[in-house]
């Protein structure tokens, strides 16, 4: 598999990343370890986690569980020098630290806690999971209100966190740092403050990106290109909508929607499962079939055609799902199919 550098850093990773948010919950430890073995065999050496994982649902008592699963695999396999591990500090409003936002002191503590759970002495990419000032991610764009933000307080917060991250980089605990669920303004300010304080520059930004959710395409893409930041795109299959498995009202057993509903959620994939989104997903499926492509392979290959640096994060709850994803690696999307996706985007813009 092709390898790329994260932003302007010297951290080289596989061009596709394995997501681990279900490890230790929907995906038991044996399956999780088998997936990581399969990933390495396929050349996919980049793996993404977070202190709040596993999800579906998020529980205070299970937070850190996915990191522990990875840590036991690293200890058992001896593969630490073959893989690149990314993880994140949870932002406010999560079921950890009583919702207290992270500051420099908290960052120092959580880095050490993640290192212990991962059974490693360094993290290749350490990300800030949410902005403490709020975010328009996860369908909050419909009523996003930045009017209560305090610029001076935000910049002071950034300087405080970057100081802690800088200490961790100098200590050899972190190789690079990144963001998640950030805006164009936030990305630019993190870079500015890093330059002003001689802190580490952001190498990556992990935001949602798929044919059904393309908010990144404009201001964020421009900021990332000019600041040399790589997009780590999560939910590239729109939480499974683009696979077609939810067509005609189907809710497959053990699917994300089914698990969400069984654990007290609405089963609407975090607000993604709308009538317009289902219609759009069907259109992308038909386009793939028309050109003789598996829709899953088409969507992942499309991400790699974008005019900015991007590393899609793929996730699977079983080894069979992962094997199907891997089967589509290294296929290049023909120009006519790229143009077809662009036409559908105009017809089905922002369906959730």
PEGIBEL-V708145 format. One record per pair of residues at least 12 apart in sequence whose ideal C-beta (glycine too) atoms are under 10 Angstrom apart, sorted by the first residue. I is the first residue (numbers start at 0). J is the second residue. D is the distance in whole Angstrom. If there is no record, write none. Layout:
i->(I:I)
j->(J:J)
d->(D:D)
This chain:
i->(0:0:0:0:0:0:0:0:0:0:0:0:0:1:1:1:1:1:1:1:2:2:2:2:2:3:3:3:3:3:3:3:4:4:4:4:4:5:5:5:5:5:5:5:5:5:5:5:5:5:5:5:5:5:5:6:6:6:6:6:6:6:6:6:6:6:6:6:6:6:6:6:7:7:7:7:7:7:7:7:8:8:8:8:8:8:8:8:8:8:8:8:8:8:9:9:9:10:10:10:10:10:10:10:10:10:10:10:10:11:11:11:11:12:12:12:12:12:12:12:12:12:12:12:12:12:12:12:13:13:13:13:13:13:13:13:13:13:13:13:14:14:14:14:14:14:14:14:14:14:14:15:15:15:15:15:15:15:15:15:15:15:15:15:15:15:15:15:15:15:16:16:16:16:16:16:16:16:16:16:16:16:16:16:16:16:16:16:16:17:17:17:17:17:17:17:17:17:17:17:17:17:17:17:17:17:17:17:17:18:18:18:18:18:18:18:18:18:18:18:18:18:18:18:18:18:19:19:19:19:19:19:19:19:19:19:19:19:19:19:19:19:19:19:19:19:20:20:20:20:20:20:20:20:20:20:20:20:20:21:21:21:21:21:21:21:21:21:21:21:21:22:22:22:22:22:22:22:22:22:22:22:22:22:22:22:23:23:23:23:23:23:23:23:23:23:24:24:24:24:24:24:24:24:24:24:24:24:24:25:25:25:25:25:25:25:25:25:25:25:26:26:26:26:26:26:26:26:26:26:27:27:27:28:28:28:28:28:29:30:30:30:30:30:30:30:31:31:31:31:31:31:31:31:32:32:32:32:32:32:33:33:33:33:34:34:34:34:34:34:34:34:34:34:35:35:35:35:35:35:35:35:36:36:36:36:37:37:37:37:37:37:38:38:38:38:38:38:39:39:39:39:40:41:41:41:41:41:41:41:42:42:42:43:43:43:43:43:43:44:44:44:44:44:44:45:45:45:45:45:45:45:45:45:46:46:46:46:46:46:46:46:46:46:47:47:47:47:47:47:47:47:47:47:47:47:47:47:47:47:47:48:48:48:48:48:48:48:48:48:48:48:48:48:48:48:48:48:49:49:49:49:49:49:49:49:49:49:49:49:49:49:49:50:50:50:50:50:50:50:50:50:50:50:50:50:50:50:50:50:50:51:51:51:51:51:51:51:51:51:51:51:51:51:51:52:52:52:52:52:52:52:52:53:53:53:54:54:54:55:55:55:55:55:55:55:55:55:56:56:56:56:56:56:56:57:57:57:57:57:58:58:59:59:59:59:59:60:61:62:62:62:62:62:62:63:63:63:63:63:63:63:63:63:64:65:65:65:66:66:66:66:66:66:66:66:66:66:66:67:67:67:67:68:68:69:69:69:69:69:69:69:70:70:70:70:70:70:70:70:71:71:71:72:72:73:73:73:74:74:74:75:79:79:79:79:79:82:82:83:83:83:83:83:84:84:84:84:84:84:84:84:84:85:85:85:85:85:85:85:85:85:85:85:85:85:85:86:86:86:86:86:86:86:86:86:86:86:86:87:87:87:87:87:87:87:87:87:87:87:87:87:87:88:88:88:88:88:88:88:88:88:88:88:88:88:88:88:88:89:89:89:89:89:89:90:90:90:90:90:90:90:90:90:90:91:91:91:91:91:91:91:92:92:92:92:93:93:95:96:96:99:100:100:100:100:100:101:101:101:101:101:101:101:101:102:102:102:102:102:102:103:103:103:103:103:103:103:103:103:103:104:104:104:105:105:105:106:106:106:106:106:106:106:106:106:106:106:107:107:107:107:107:107:107:108:109:109:110:110:110:110:110:110:110:110:110:111:111:113:113:114:114:114:119:120:120:120:121:121:121:121:121:121:121:122:122:122:122:122:122:123:123:123:123:124:124:124:124:124:124:124:124:124:124:125:125:125:125:125:125:125:125:125:125:126:126:126:126:126:126:126:126:126:126:126:126:126:127:127:127:127:127:127:127:127:127:127:127:127:127:127:128:128:128:128:129:129:129:129:130:130:130:130:130:130:130:130:130:130:130:130:130:130:131:131:131:131:131:132:132:132:132:132:132:132:132:132:132:133:133:133:133:133:134:134:134:134:134:134:135:135:135:135:136:136:136:136:136:136:136:136:136:137:137:137:137:137:137:138:138:138:138:138:138:138:138:139:139:140:140:140:141:141:141:143:145:145:148:150:150:153:153:153:153:154:154:154:154:154:155:156:157:157:157:157:157:157:157:157:157:157:158:158:158:158:158:159:159:160:160:160:160:161:161:161:161:161:161:161:161:161:161:161:162:162:162:163:164:164:164:164:164:165:165:165:165:165:166:167:168:168:169:173:174:174:175:175:175:175:175:175:176:176:176:176:176:176:176:176:177:177:177:177:177:177:177:177:177:177:177:178:178:178:178:178:178:178:178:178:179:179:179:179:179:179:179:180:180:180:180:180:181:181:181:181:181:181:181:182:182:182:182:182:182:183:183:183:183:183:183:183:183:183:183:183:184:184:184:185:185:185:185:186:186:186:186:186:186:186:186:186:186:187:187:187:187:187:187:187:187:187:189:189:189:189:190:190:190:190:190:190:191:193:194:200:200:200:201:201:201:201:201:202:202:202:202:202:202:203:203:203:203:203:203:203:204:204:204:204:204:204:204:204:204:205:205:205:205:205:205:205:206:206:206:206:206:206:206:207:207:207:207:207:207:207:207:208:208:208:208:208:208:208:208:208:208:208:208:208:209:209:209:209:209:209:209:209:209:209:209:209:209:209:209:209:210:210:210:210:210:210:210:210:210:210:210:210:210:210:210:210:210:210:210:210:210:211:211:211:211:211:211:211:211:211:211:211:211:211:211:211:211:211:211:211:211:211:211:212:212:212:212:212:212:212:212:212:212:212:213:213:213:213:214:215:215:215:215:215:216:216:216:216:219:220:220:220:220:220:221:222:223:223:223:224:224:224:227:228:228:229:229:229:229:230:230:230:230:230:230:230:231:231:231:231:231:232:232:232:232:232:232:232:232:233:233:233:233:234:234:234:234:234:234:235:235:235:235:235:235:235:235:235:235:236:236:236:236:236:236:236:236:236:237:237:237:237:237:237:237:237:237:237:238:238:238:238:238:238:238:238:238:238:238:238:238:239:239:239:239:239:239:239:239:239:239:239:239:240:240:240:240:240:240:240:240:240:240:240:240:240:240:240:241:241:241:241:241:241:241:241:241:241:241:241:242:242:242:242:242:242:242:242:242:243:243:243:243:243:243:243:243:243:243:244:244:245:245:245:245:245:245:245:245:246:246:246:246:247:247:248:250:250:253:253:254:254:254:255:255:255:255:255:255:256:256:256:256:258:259:267:268:269:270:271:271:272:273:273:274:274:275:275:275:275:275:276:276:276:276:277:277:278:278:278:279:279:279:279:279:279:279:279:280:280:280:281:282:282:282:282:282:282:283:283:283:283:283:283:283:283:284:284:285:286:286:286:286:286:287:287:287:287:289:289:290:290:290:290:290:291:292:292:292:292:292:293:293:293:293:293:295:295:295:295:295:295:296:296:296:296:296:296:296:297:297:297:297:297:297:297:298:298:298:298:298:299:299:299:299:299:299:299:300:300:300:300:300:300:300:300:300:301:301:301:301:301:301:302:303:303:303:304:304:304:304:304:304:305:313:313:313)
j->(12:13:14:15:38:41:42:43:44:45:325:328:329:13:14:15:42:303:328:329:14:42:44:45:83:15:45:229:303:308:309:310:175:202:227:229:308:45:83:85:123:124:174:175:176:177:201:202:203:227:228:229:231:308:310:124:175:176:177:190:200:201:202:203:204:223:226:227:228:229:230:308:175:200:201:202:226:227:228:229:123:124:174:175:176:177:199:200:201:202:203:227:228:229:174:175:202:45:83:85:123:124:173:174:175:177:202:203:229:44:45:83:123:43:44:45:46:47:82:83:85:123:124:175:203:229:231:310:38:39:41:42:43:44:45:46:82:83:310:328:42:43:45:302:303:308:309:310:311:328:329:38:41:42:43:44:45:235:299:302:303:310:311:312:313:324:325:327:328:329:38:43:44:45:46:47:83:85:124:203:205:231:232:233:310:311:312:313:314:34:35:37:38:39:41:43:44:45:46:47:48:82:312:313:314:315:321:324:325:46:47:48:49:52:65:85:205:231:233:234:235:311:312:313:314:315:31:34:35:38:46:47:48:49:52:53:65:66:68:69:72:84:85:86:312:314:47:48:49:51:52:53:54:55:57:65:233:312:314:34:52:53:54:55:65:255:258:314:315:316:317:34:35:46:48:52:53:64:65:66:67:68:69:72:314:316:52:53:61:63:64:65:66:67:68:69:52:53:54:55:56:57:58:61:64:65:68:258:316:53:54:55:253:254:255:258:314:315:316:317:53:65:68:314:315:316:317:318:320:321:68:316:317:64:67:68:71:72:318:68:315:316:317:318:319:321:53:65:68:69:71:72:316:318:68:69:71:72:75:76:72:317:318:321:46:72:314:315:316:317:318:320:321:322:68:69:72:73:76:78:82:321:72:76:78:318:315:318:321:322:324:325:82:313:315:321:324:325:76:78:81:82:325:321:322:324:325:326:328:329:325:328:329:82:313:321:324:325:328:78:81:82:83:84:123:82:83:84:85:123:124:231:310:312:69:72:73:82:83:84:85:86:123:312:65:83:84:85:86:87:124:126:179:203:205:231:233:310:312:313:314:63:64:65:66:67:68:69:70:84:85:86:87:113:116:117:122:126:62:63:65:66:85:86:87:88:89:93:113:126:128:179:205:62:63:64:65:66:86:87:88:89:93:95:96:109:110:112:113:116:128:63:64:65:66:86:87:88:89:90:93:94:95:128:129:64:65:66:68:69:86:87:89:65:66:68:255:258:259:255:256:257:258:259:261:262:264:316:94:258:259:261:262:263:264:89:93:94:95:262:94:262:93:94:95:96:97:94:94:89:93:94:95:96:116:86:89:95:109:112:113:115:116:117:116:86:116:117:84:86:112:113:114:115:116:117:118:119:122:115:116:117:118:116:117:82:84:86:116:117:118:119:84:113:114:115:116:117:118:119:116:117:118:117:118:117:118:119:117:118:119:118:117:118:119:120:121:119:123:122:123:124:174:175:113:117:119:121:122:123:124:125:174:122:123:124:125:126:174:175:177:179:203:205:231:310:312:109:110:113:114:116:117:122:123:124:125:126:128:109:113:122:124:125:126:127:128:129:177:178:179:180:205:101:105:106:108:109:110:112:113:125:126:127:128:129:160:164:179:101:105:109:127:128:129:127:128:129:130:131:132:133:134:179:180:128:129:130:131:132:133:134:129:131:133:134:128:129:109:108:109:131:129:130:131:132:156:127:128:129:131:156:159:160:163:131:155:156:159:160:163:156:158:159:160:161:162:163:164:165:166:159:160:163:159:160:163:125:127:159:160:161:162:163:164:166:167:176:162:163:164:166:167:170:172:163:125:163:122:125:163:164:166:167:170:172:173:167:172:125:172:167:172:173:172:170:171:172:167:168:170:171:172:173:174:167:172:173:174:175:176:173:174:175:202:173:174:175:176:177:202:203:205:229:231:164:167:168:172:173:174:175:176:177:199:175:176:177:178:179:180:181:201:202:203:204:205:231:157:160:164:176:177:178:179:180:181:185:189:201:204:205:178:179:180:205:178:179:180:181:148:153:156:157:178:179:180:181:182:184:185:186:188:189:152:153:156:157:160:145:147:148:149:150:152:153:156:182:185:145:147:148:180:182:179:180:181:182:185:206:180:181:182:214:179:180:181:182:206:207:212:214:233:180:207:234:269:270:271:207:212:267:269:270:271:273:351:180:270:212:214:349:270:349:351:182:182:184:184:184:188:184:185:188:192:188:189:191:192:195:192:192:185:188:189:190:191:192:193:195:196:198:192:193:195:196:198:192:196:176:189:192:198:176:189:192:193:195:196:197:198:199:200:201:196:197:198:198:176:193:198:199:201:193:196:197:198:199:198:199:198:199:199:199:199:202:199:200:201:202:203:229:189:193:198:199:200:201:202:203:189:199:200:201:202:203:204:205:228:229:231:190:201:202:203:204:205:206:228:231:203:204:205:206:207:231:233:204:205:206:207:233:201:204:205:206:219:222:228:204:206:214:218:219:222:204:214:215:217:218:219:220:221:222:223:226:218:219:222:201:204:219:222:201:204:206:218:219:222:223:225:226:228:201:218:219:221:222:223:225:226:228:201:204:226:228:222:223:225:226:227:228:226:226:226:226:227:228:223:226:227:228:229:226:227:228:229:231:308:223:228:229:230:231:308:310:219:222:223:226:228:229:230:231:232:229:230:231:232:233:310:312:219:223:230:231:232:233:234:232:233:234:235:237:238:269:271:220:230:231:232:233:234:235:237:302:305:309:311:312:232:233:234:235:236:237:238:240:241:271:280:283:298:301:302:311:235:236:237:240:241:279:280:282:283:286:294:297:298:301:302:340:341:343:344:347:350:234:235:236:237:238:240:241:271:273:275:276:279:280:283:298:343:344:347:348:349:350:351:232:234:235:237:238:240:271:276:349:350:351:305:344:348:349:349:230:232:305:307:309:305:306:307:344:307:305:306:307:308:309:307:307:307:308:309:306:307:308:308:307:308:307:308:309:310:302:305:307:308:309:310:311:308:309:310:311:312:299:302:305:309:310:311:312:313:311:312:313:314:268:269:271:311:312:314:295:298:299:301:302:309:311:312:313:314:280:294:295:298:299:311:313:314:324:268:271:272:276:279:280:283:298:350:351:254:255:256:259:267:268:269:270:271:272:276:314:351:251:254:255:256:268:271:272:280:295:314:316:320:255:256:268:271:272:273:276:277:279:280:281:283:284:350:351:276:279:280:281:283:284:287:294:295:297:298:299:254:280:284:293:294:295:298:320:323:277:280:281:283:284:285:287:288:294:295:256:280:257:266:268:271:272:276:277:280:277:280:281:284:277:281:277:266:272:316:317:266:268:316:268:269:271:272:314:316:268:269:271:272:316:272:351:351:351:351:350:351:351:350:351:350:351:347:348:349:350:351:347:349:350:351:350:351:346:347:350:343:344:346:347:348:349:350:351:294:347:350:347:339:342:343:346:347:350:297:298:301:339:340:343:344:347:297:298:343:336:339:340:342:343:301:336:339:340:336:339:332:333:335:336:339:336:327:330:332:333:336:323:324:326:327:330:313:320:323:324:326:327:323:324:326:327:328:330:332:327:330:332:336:337:339:340:311:313:327:332:340:311:313:324:327:328:330:332:327:328:329:330:331:332:333:336:337:332:336:337:339:340:341:332:330:331:332:331:332:334:336:337:340:337:325:327:328)
d->(10:5:6:7:10:7:3:6:8:10:10:6:7:8:5:9:9:9:10:8:7:8:8:9:10:10:9:7:10:7:9:7:9:8:9:8:9:9:9:9:8:6:9:6:10:7:10:4:5:10:9:5:8:8:8:10:8:10:8:10:7:7:4:6:9:8:8:5:5:5:10:7:9:6:9:7:8:4:8:9:9:8:7:4:9:9:9:8:9:4:8:9:10:9:8:8:9:9:6:9:5:6:10:5:5:10:7:9:10:9:9:8:9:9:7:4:9:10:9:5:8:7:8:10:9:9:9:7:8:10:9:6:5:5:5:9:9:8:8:10:9:9:8:10:7:10:9:6:8:9:10:9:9:9:5:10:7:9:7:9:8:7:6:8:6:9:9:10:7:10:9:7:9:4:7:5:9:7:10:10:9:6:9:9:5:7:5:7:9:7:7:9:5:9:9:6:9:7:5:7:10:9:8:7:7:8:8:9:10:8:5:8:10:9:10:10:10:9:7:9:10:9:4:6:4:8:7:8:8:10:6:6:5:9:7:8:5:9:7:6:10:9:10:9:9:8:8:8:7:9:5:6:5:8:10:7:9:9:6:10:8:6:7:7:8:9:9:7:8:5:10:8:9:10:8:7:6:8:4:9:9:4:7:9:9:10:8:5:7:9:4:5:9:7:5:9:8:4:7:6:8:10:9:7:7:8:10:9:9:7:9:6:7:10:8:6:10:10:5:9:8:9:9:9:8:5:7:9:10:10:9:10:10:10:9:5:7:8:10:10:9:8:6:6:10:9:10:8:5:8:9:7:10:10:8:9:8:5:7:8:10:9:5:9:9:9:9:7:9:8:6:9:5:10:9:7:5:9:8:8:8:10:8:7:9:9:9:6:6:7:10:7:8:9:10:7:10:8:8:6:6:7:9:9:9:9:5:10:6:10:9:8:9:9:8:9:9:7:8:9:6:5:6:10:10:7:5:8:7:8:9:9:7:9:7:9:10:6:7:6:7:9:9:9:10:9:8:4:8:8:8:8:10:10:7:7:8:9:5:10:9:10:10:5:5:10:9:6:10:7:7:5:8:8:9:8:10:10:9:9:7:8:9:6:4:8:7:10:9:8:6:8:9:6:6:10:9:7:7:7:6:5:9:7:10:6:10:7:6:8:8:8:10:9:10:10:8:9:4:9:6:8:6:7:10:7:4:7:9:10:9:9:10:5:10:8:9:10:10:6:10:10:5:6:10:7:8:9:10:8:7:10:5:7:7:9:7:6:9:10:7:9:9:4:6:10:10:9:10:8:8:7:5:10:10:10:10:9:10:7:8:9:5:10:9:9:9:10:9:6:9:6:9:9:4:5:9:10:10:9:5:8:8:9:10:9:7:9:8:6:8:9:9:9:9:8:5:4:4:7:10:10:7:10:9:7:6:6:10:5:9:10:9:9:6:9:9:10:8:9:4:7:8:10:9:6:7:9:6:5:8:10:10:7:6:4:7:6:10:9:8:10:8:8:8:10:9:9:9:5:9:9:7:6:9:8:6:7:9:9:9:10:9:7:4:7:4:9:8:9:6:10:8:5:7:6:9:5:8:9:8:7:7:6:6:9:9:10:10:8:10:8:9:5:7:7:5:3:7:6:10:9:8:8:8:10:7:9:6:9:9:10:8:10:9:10:8:8:9:9:9:10:9:9:4:9:8:7:9:9:7:9:10:7:9:8:10:7:6:7:8:9:9:4:6:8:6:4:8:10:9:9:10:7:10:9:8:9:8:9:6:9:9:4:7:9:8:10:10:5:9:7:7:10:9:10:9:10:7:7:8:8:9:5:9:6:7:9:8:8:9:10:6:9:10:10:7:7:9:10:9:6:6:7:6:9:7:5:7:9:9:8:5:7:10:8:7:5:7:5:7:6:9:10:8:7:7:9:8:5:8:8:5:7:9:9:7:4:6:5:10:10:9:10:7:8:6:8:10:7:9:8:7:5:6:9:8:10:8:9:10:10:9:5:7:8:9:7:5:8:10:8:9:10:8:9:7:6:7:10:5:10:10:9:9:8:6:10:9:8:9:5:8:9:8:5:8:10:8:7:8:7:10:10:9:5:7:7:9:10:8:10:7:8:8:4:9:9:7:6:10:9:10:8:8:10:6:7:9:10:9:10:7:4:8:10:7:9:9:10:7:8:9:10:10:9:9:9:10:10:9:10:8:7:9:7:10:9:6:9:9:9:9:6:6:10:9:4:8:10:9:9:6:9:8:5:8:10:10:9:9:9:9:8:8:6:6:9:6:9:3:7:9:9:7:10:7:9:5:9:6:5:10:9:8:7:5:6:10:9:9:5:9:8:10:9:7:9:9:4:7:10:9:9:9:5:8:6:7:8:9:10:10:6:6:4:6:7:8:8:7:10:6:9:7:5:7:8:8:10:9:7:4:7:10:8:8:9:8:6:8:9:9:6:9:7:8:9:10:10:9:9:8:7:9:10:10:9:8:4:5:9:7:4:8:10:8:10:8:10:9:10:9:7:6:10:9:7:5:7:10:7:6:10:9:10:10:5:10:9:7:10:5:9:9:9:8:10:9:5:9:8:9:10:10:8:8:8:9:7:9:6:10:10:8:7:7:10:10:9:6:5:7:5:9:8:7:9:6:9:5:8:6:7:10:9:8:4:8:6:9:7:7:10:7:8:7:7:9:7:6:5:9:9:9:10:9:10:6:9:4:7:8:7:10:7:8:7:8:10:7:9:6:5:6:5:9:8:7:9:10:10:7:9:8:9:9:9:7:10:7:8:9:10:6:10:10:9:6:7:9:6:10:7:6:8:10:9:10:9:4:9:7:7:7:10:9:6:6:7:8:10:10:9:7:9:8:6:7:9:7:9:7:10:10:8:9:7:8:7:10:7:8:7:7:6:8:9:8:9:8:9:9:9:9:8:7:5:10:9:9:10:6:7:9:8:5:8:8:9:7:8:4:7:6:9:8:6:6:4:7:9:10:8:5:8:6:10:6:9:6:7:5:6:10:8:5:10:8:9:9:8:10:8:9:9:6:6:9:6:9:4:7:7:9:9:9:6:6:8:9:8:9:9:8:6:9:7:9:7:9:8:9:8:10:6:8:10:10:4:7:10:5:8:10:10:10:9:6:6:7:7:9:9:9:10:10:10:10:10:9:7:6:7:9:6:7:8:5:10:9:10:9:8:9:9:5:10:6:7:9:6:7:9:5:10:9:8:8:10:7:6:9:9:10:10:7:7:9:5:10:9:10:6:9:9:10:10:10:8:10:7:9:7:8:7:7:6:8:9:9:9:7:10:7:9:9:9:8:6:9:10:10:10:8:6:10:10:7:9:10:9:9:9:6:9:5:8:6:5:9:10:7:10:9:4:7:8:10:4:5:8:10:10:7:7:7:9:8:4:9:10:4:9:9:9:8:10:10:10:5:7:6:10:8:7:9:9:7:6:10:8:9:10:9:7:5:7:9:6:10:8:9:9:9:8:9:7:7:5:7:10:9:8:8:9:7:8:10:8:6:9:9:9:7:6:9:6:9:8:7:3:8:6:9:8:9:7:7:10:9:8:9:10:9:10:9:6:7:7:6:8:9:9:7:9:9:5:7:4:10:9:9:6:8:7:10:6:10:9:10:8:8:8:6:9:9:5:9:10:9:10:10)
